[in-house]
Amino acid sequence: MWRTLSIRPRDASGGHKLGFMLFVTATPIGNLSDASDRLRTVLGDAELIAAEDTRKLRQLASGIGVKIKAKVISLNDSNEREQVESIAHQAKTVNVVLVSDAGMPTISDPGYNLVKQCHQQGVEVISIAGPSAVVSALSVSGLATDRFCFEGFIPKKHAEKTKFFEKLRDQPRTMVFFETAPRMVDSLEVAAEVLGDREASVSRELTKMFEETITGKLSEIAEEIAQNPRGEMVLVIAGNQANEVDYEQLVTKVIQLVDAGMGLKQAAQEVSENFGGSKRELYQRALAEKK
């Protein structure tokens, strides 16, 4: 049995100001054993639940042994802007629980506009902590965790991916991304071309039976993922340590290979793989110097 934790408003001595609240509530990202006692209590005691997918919410509740008594409404990407004012208004008179399909709402999931509206209307917003695919993948990546940034979903189209990664080329922090399995190989290859063949990791099926984290160079991970492009995936890429890359010296190596008869693109790739630096950057700099 779990200890009952009331979500009713408390007076000043209890830590919360008087009034009702919006509870931004994390849910398991795979393994239902990650459901906390607090999650069960909040779902069971709620008066209104705004869920990304109402069917998945009821499946979750059944799986963790919670009977939902609340009114359940849909809050997703297509209707969030129309719903937020009404929900925020209701949060002044009843406790509202916000949940997404998995993990923490608002993190590449619906809820941002509702949270913002609640703050504007003076409704207290409380976080019910829990599983996060971003932090989970980062923690097992083997990459620097002291400073990192979350960049959300990678664009779908190849050309847009190139521009997307170009803007992140000089980012010194470890970067975390969401990507779908069918597009992951292309994203890894574009990232390697634009950023250089950096250290990275891909975690898939986090907290589930077939959880796996693959580490290595971007190109190495792409080769392995190509053999089995399945599962929900989180990509983590090392930040740019520009002070460790001497492009002037590397471009000299590229030109030496070109003068020896190698094609410019191949030379840029060869130097990038062996000495670091972005293949695209090496190619462009060497091309400019040759002109």
C-alpha positions as CSV (number, residue, x, y, z in Angstrom):
1,M,0.0,0.0,0.0
2,W,1.2,3.5,-0.7
3,R,0.9,6.3,1.8
4,T,-2.0,8.7,1.0
5,L,-0.8,12.2,0.1
6,S,-3.5,14.8,-0.1
7,I,-3.4,17.2,-3.0
8,R,-6.0,19.5,-1.5
9,P,-4.9,23.0,-0.9
10,R,-2.9,23.6,2.3
11,D,-2.6,26.8,4.3
12,A,0.6,28.8,4.6
13,S,2.0,26.4,7.3
14,G,1.8,23.6,4.9
15,G,4.0,25.2,2.2
16,H,1.3,26.1,-0.4
17,K,-0.7,29.3,-0.6
18,L,-4.4,28.9,-0.4
19,G,-6.2,28.1,-3.7
20,F,-6.4,25.3,-6.2
21,M,-3.6,24.2,-8.4
22,L,-2.4,22.8,-11.7
23,F,-0.3,19.7,-11.2
24,V,2.2,19.1,-14.1
25,T,2.6,15.3,-13.7
26,A,5.2,13.0,-15.0
27,T,4.2,9.5,-16.0
28,P,6.3,6.4,-16.7
29,I,8.1,6.4,-20.1
30,G,7.8,2.6,-20.3
31,N,8.1,0.6,-17.1
32,L,5.0,1.0,-15.0
33,S,7.1,0.2,-11.9
34,D,8.5,3.7,-12.2
35,A,5.0,5.1,-11.2
36,S,5.4,6.9,-7.9
37,D,3.1,6.9,-4.9
38,R,2.5,10.6,-5.5
39,L,1.5,10.0,-9.1
40,R,-1.1,7.4,-7.9
41,T,-2.5,9.8,-5.3
42,V,-2.7,12.8,-7.7
43,L,-4.5,10.8,-10.4
44,G,-6.9,9.3,-7.9
45,D,-7.7,12.5,-6.1
46,A,-7.9,14.8,-9.2
47,E,-11.1,16.6,-10.1
48,L,-10.1,17.4,-13.7
49,I,-7.4,15.7,-15.7
50,A,-6.1,17.1,-19.0
51,A,-4.5,14.3,-20.9
52,E,-2.7,14.2,-24.2
53,D,-4.4,10.9,-25.1
54,T,-7.4,10.0,-22.8
55,R,-7.3,6.4,-23.9
56,K,-3.6,6.0,-22.9
57,L,-4.3,7.8,-19.6
58,R,-7.0,5.2,-18.7
59,Q,-4.6,2.4,-19.7
60,L,-2.0,3.8,-17.4
61,A,-4.4,4.2,-14.5
62,S,-5.5,0.6,-14.9
63,G,-1.9,-0.6,-15.1
64,I,-0.9,1.1,-11.9
65,G,-4.1,0.3,-10.0
66,V,-5.7,3.7,-9.9
67,K,-9.4,4.4,-10.2
68,I,-10.0,7.7,-11.9
69,K,-12.9,9.7,-10.5
70,A,-12.1,12.9,-12.3
71,K,-13.5,14.4,-15.4
72,V,-11.0,13.7,-18.2
73,I,-10.5,16.0,-21.2
74,S,-8.2,15.9,-24.1
75,L,-5.3,18.4,-24.4
76,N,-3.0,17.8,-27.3
77,D,-1.1,19.7,-30.0
78,S,-4.2,20.2,-32.1
79,N,-6.5,21.7,-29.5
80,E,-4.2,23.1,-26.8
81,R,-4.5,26.8,-27.7
82,E,-8.3,26.5,-27.7
83,Q,-8.5,24.7,-24.4
84,V,-6.0,26.5,-22.2
85,E,-8.2,29.5,-21.2
86,S,-11.1,27.2,-20.1
87,I,-8.8,24.8,-18.2
88,A,-6.9,27.6,-16.5
89,H,-10.2,29.1,-15.4
90,Q,-11.3,25.8,-13.9
91,A,-8.0,25.4,-12.1
92,K,-9.2,28.3,-9.9
93,T,-12.0,26.2,-8.4
94,V,-10.7,22.5,-8.8
95,N,-7.4,20.8,-8.8
96,V,-6.3,20.1,-12.4
97,V,-3.8,17.4,-13.3
98,L,-1.9,17.7,-16.6
99,V,-0.4,14.5,-18.1
100,S,1.2,13.6,-21.5
101,D,1.5,10.1,-23.0
102,A,4.8,9.5,-21.2
103,G,7.3,11.5,-19.2
104,M,7.0,15.1,-18.2
105,P,4.4,17.3,-19.9
106,T,5.6,20.4,-21.8
107,I,9.0,18.7,-22.7
108,S,8.3,18.2,-26.5
109,D,4.8,17.4,-25.4
110,P,1.6,19.5,-24.9
111,G,1.2,21.7,-21.8
112,Y,3.4,24.8,-22.2
113,N,0.6,27.1,-23.1
114,L,-1.6,25.8,-20.3
115,V,1.2,26.4,-17.7
116,K,1.8,29.9,-19.1
117,Q,-1.9,30.7,-18.9
118,C,-2.1,29.4,-15.3
119,H,0.7,31.6,-14.2
120,Q,-0.9,34.6,-15.9
121,Q,-4.2,33.9,-14.1
122,G,-2.6,33.4,-10.7
123,V,-3.1,29.7,-10.5
124,E,-0.3,27.9,-8.6
125,V,1.6,25.3,-10.8
126,I,3.1,22.3,-9.0
127,S,5.5,19.7,-10.6
128,I,4.9,16.0,-9.7
129,A,8.4,14.8,-10.5
130,G,9.0,11.5,-12.3
131,P,10.6,9.8,-15.3
132,S,12.2,11.9,-18.1
133,A,13.6,10.4,-21.3
134,V,15.9,13.4,-21.7
135,V,17.6,13.0,-18.3
136,S,17.6,9.2,-18.5
137,A,19.4,9.1,-21.8
138,L,21.9,11.7,-20.8
139,S,22.7,9.9,-17.6
140,V,23.7,6.7,-19.4
141,S,25.4,8.3,-22.4
142,G,28.9,8.6,-21.0
143,L,29.1,12.2,-22.2
144,A,29.5,15.3,-20.1
145,T,26.5,16.0,-17.9
146,D,27.6,19.2,-16.1
147,R,26.2,21.3,-18.9
148,F,23.7,20.2,-21.5
149,C,20.8,21.4,-23.7
150,F,17.7,19.7,-25.0
151,E,17.0,20.5,-28.7
152,G,13.7,18.6,-29.1
153,F,12.8,16.7,-32.3
154,I,15.2,16.8,-35.3
155,P,13.5,18.1,-38.5
156,K,12.1,15.5,-40.8
157,K,13.5,16.6,-44.1
158,H,17.2,16.1,-45.0
159,A,17.9,19.7,-46.1
160,E,16.3,21.0,-42.9
161,K,18.4,18.7,-40.8
162,T,21.6,20.2,-42.3
163,K,20.5,23.7,-41.4
164,F,19.4,22.5,-38.0
165,F,22.8,21.0,-37.1
166,E,24.7,23.9,-38.7
167,K,23.2,26.2,-36.1
168,L,24.5,23.8,-33.3
169,R,28.0,23.4,-34.7
170,D,29.5,25.7,-32.1
171,Q,27.4,24.6,-29.2
172,P,29.8,23.6,-26.4
173,R,27.2,21.8,-24.3
174,T,26.2,18.2,-24.6
175,M,23.1,18.1,-26.8
176,V,20.0,15.8,-26.4
177,F,17.5,15.2,-29.2
178,F,14.4,13.1,-29.9
179,E,14.2,11.2,-33.2
180,T,12.0,8.5,-34.7
181,A,13.6,5.1,-35.5
182,P,13.0,5.3,-39.3
183,R,14.8,8.7,-39.6
184,M,17.6,8.1,-37.0
185,V,20.2,6.8,-39.5
186,D,19.8,9.8,-41.8
187,S,20.0,12.2,-38.8
188,L,23.2,10.5,-37.5
189,E,24.8,10.7,-40.9
190,V,23.9,14.4,-41.4
191,A,25.1,15.2,-37.8
192,A,28.4,13.5,-38.6
193,E,28.8,15.4,-41.8
194,V,28.0,18.8,-40.3
195,L,29.4,18.5,-36.8
196,G,32.2,16.1,-37.4
197,D,32.2,12.5,-36.3
198,R,31.8,13.2,-32.6
199,E,31.2,10.9,-29.7
200,A,27.5,10.2,-29.2
201,S,25.0,7.8,-27.8
202,V,21.6,6.5,-28.8
203,S,19.3,5.1,-26.1
204,R,16.2,3.2,-27.3
205,E,13.3,1.6,-25.4
206,L,14.3,3.3,-22.2
207,T,13.0,1.5,-19.1
208,K,11.4,-1.2,-21.3
209,M,12.4,-4.9,-21.7
210,F,14.7,-4.3,-24.6
211,E,16.3,-1.1,-23.4
212,E,19.7,-0.5,-25.1
213,T,22.2,2.3,-25.2
214,I,24.7,2.4,-28.1
215,T,27.8,4.6,-27.7
216,G,30.6,5.5,-30.0
217,K,31.2,7.9,-33.0
218,L,28.2,9.1,-34.9
219,S,29.1,7.1,-37.9
220,E,29.6,3.9,-35.9
221,I,26.2,4.3,-34.2
222,A,24.6,4.9,-37.6
223,E,26.0,1.6,-38.9
224,E,24.6,-0.3,-35.9
225,I,21.2,1.4,-35.9
226,A,20.9,0.6,-39.7
227,Q,20.8,-3.1,-38.9
228,N,17.8,-2.7,-36.6
229,P,16.1,0.7,-36.9
230,R,13.4,0.1,-34.3
231,G,12.3,1.5,-31.0
232,E,11.8,4.9,-29.4
233,M,15.1,6.7,-29.5
234,V,17.0,9.5,-27.8
235,L,20.2,10.9,-29.3
236,V,22.9,12.5,-27.2
237,I,25.8,14.2,-29.0
238,A,29.0,15.7,-27.4
239,G,29.3,19.5,-27.6
240,N,31.9,21.3,-29.7
241,Q,35.3,21.6,-28.0
242,A,36.5,24.2,-30.5
243,N,39.7,24.9,-28.6
244,E,40.7,21.3,-29.4
245,V,40.2,21.7,-33.2
246,D,43.0,23.5,-35.2
247,Y,41.2,23.9,-38.5
248,E,44.1,25.7,-40.1
249,Q,46.3,22.7,-39.5
250,L,43.6,20.2,-40.5
251,V,42.9,22.1,-43.8
252,T,46.6,21.9,-44.6
253,K,46.3,18.1,-44.3
254,V,43.2,18.1,-46.6
255,I,45.1,20.1,-49.2
256,Q,48.1,17.8,-49.0
257,L,45.8,14.8,-49.7
258,V,44.2,16.7,-52.6
259,D,47.6,17.6,-54.1
260,A,48.5,13.9,-53.8
261,G,45.5,13.1,-56.1
262,M,42.6,12.5,-53.7
263,G,39.2,14.2,-54.3
264,L,38.4,17.1,-52.1
265,K,35.3,15.6,-50.5
266,Q,37.1,12.3,-49.8
267,A,40.1,14.2,-48.4
268,A,37.9,16.2,-46.1
269,Q,36.2,13.0,-44.9
270,E,39.5,11.3,-44.4
271,V,40.9,14.1,-42.2
272,S,37.7,14.5,-40.3
273,E,37.6,10.8,-39.4
274,N,41.2,10.6,-38.4
275,F,41.9,14.0,-36.8
276,G,38.5,15.4,-35.9
277,G,36.6,18.5,-37.1
278,S,33.6,18.9,-39.2
279,K,33.9,17.3,-42.7
280,R,31.6,20.0,-44.1
281,E,33.7,22.7,-42.5
282,L,37.0,21.2,-43.7
283,Y,35.6,20.9,-47.2
284,Q,34.4,24.5,-47.3
285,R,37.6,25.9,-45.9
286,A,39.8,23.9,-48.2
287,L,37.7,24.8,-51.2
288,A,38.0,28.5,-50.3
289,E,41.8,28.2,-49.9
290,K,42.2,26.3,-53.2
291,K,40.4,29.1,-55.0
